[in-house]
Amino acid sequence: MLGATSTEGPQVDGKRMFLEDLSQEEISSLSGSELDEIHTKARSQVEEDNPDAVSSVLAYKTHSLMKELWEDR
């Protein structure tokens, strides 16, 4: 299976999932640097809180935290 290892399922991208949750208007108002900042902050926090998690779990948690950061901005 492309994008998978023997210990993990398919690749999951938290940033892509976050963008899929936004309306076209929200995406238009989001700069690339703001998106990168939200993603970097969320991913760093998730990795710190879950150092032994597999990449798919990290992606889902990153997606969730990105949504929180977006709503709190």
Helices and strands as residue ranges (DSSP letters): H 14-21, H 24-29, H 32-49, H 55-72
